[in-house]
């Protein structure tokens, strides 16, 4: 067995970001897995959330937000490097884990038991996991994915790593990274972690869009709504994931970050905290309203987008004034 952290899926307690009281139970596969990886390694992932404030509307989607590699190195000494695949994937993973390096790799959810009811044995969908332990001989894998820590074995292991050949005709080499531990780079005490996080907050506030992204999104959404009203629910889910869910989940993380700062003694955050909370909540409600409008072929009120635009102006403006 090659293992980094001694974890048991039956007793593992996910980070509160993935708790039952969250507005958005999941964000996106990459951010979710990094949150749990950091948590499983004993770090506080909330300190690395300043980047969430700088997301933007990118023209046909909102930013697919991910923890910047530089921030993870700065705060936790975790150096993410791309891994070139030149031999069997399972051998690469085994060697890196043996060296104490978690491996971030895109795997097929069709063979991930934790996706039971959504993709497991139902659909071939790539998703990023972080491998914590592996035993090739026993065909066992321990991995972080979405909201928790899981394990798989037997046939699922063989199919994931194509040990008996391609399992379907569309299989492509995955994107894979390894996480190199550099503990001497970041050995922060709690106060030092807060200071480093606040420094990152200043950097990311300088990267906030110059124009309100909700104004641009409303214009594009109004155009997209014409074809959305004739689309099926599968198209709704794809569109919603790239837009409403991305910024809704992201601004809930922004709220979480500001709440954490408040718990550390940082003052005057109530206004932006409430603004980002309202964006997250309104996005969730608006998602349901869009689904209902599409199903019933009824007009959709776009006023919530104006409300979210106002909250963005208020929240970002208050933060920039506070941190200047």
Secondary structure by P-SEA (a helix, b strand, c coil): ccccccccccccccccccccccccccccaaaaaaaaaaaaacccccccccccccccccccccccccccaaaaaacccbbbbbbbbcccaaaaaaaaaaacbbbbbbbbcccccccccccccccbbbbbbbbcccccccbbbbbbccccccccccaaaaaaacccccccccccccbbbbbbbccccccccaaaaaaaaaaaaaaaaaacccccaaaaaaaaaaaaaaaaaaccaaaaaaaaaacaaaaaaaaaaaaaaaaaaaaaccccaaaaaaaaaaaaaaaaaaaaaaaaaaaacccccaaaaaaaaaaaaaaaaaaaaaac
